[in-house]
């Protein structure tokens, strides 16, 4: 066997060994890419969803869990849970950011809250109040107003008017304490059991 033949055979054997060992060389890189990271997953998301996800990643760090359609954080800041969706919830507008707080809504206030804004979700079993929109500030605004409805400080009509007015002012660059933070205390460890007992 001449030198050229030996060299060619060695090259072929080396290539076969590389293909047979997925933990080495390019096979390892391919495996890493397939597993994905939040940053790699959102690369092909629509622009607004990608921007919302990047904002949340920069503010709260790595999500608690993620897949191809969602990034999820638990107990991030004032929130019990935050979810960024690849596609708008209910297929409308840019409702991509869903955020929940621990909050027990009385039975007689559930209909009022839904009347105020259909993007509000009440889970009495989980003890959660949730709002979905295109921004964290808008979620804060809606939940602050929801609390004022529950506590009797505002009617649903008044809250709805205030919500619209606040969003117009925000669009012109004016801020508000309703947008900047939650104005009431939340207990993100609290929940309702299926039997209705407050824990």
Secondary structure, DSSP 8 states (H G I E B T S, - for coil): --HHHHHHHHHHHHHHHHHH-TTSHHHHHHHHHHH--HHHHGGGS-HHHHHHHHHHHHHH-S-SEE-SSEEEEEEETTEEEEEEESS-GGG-TT--EEEEEE----GGGHHHHHHH-TTEEEETTTTEEEEEES-HHHHHHHHHHHHHHHTTSS-HHHHHHHHHHHHHHHHTT---HHHHS-SS---TT--B-TT--B-
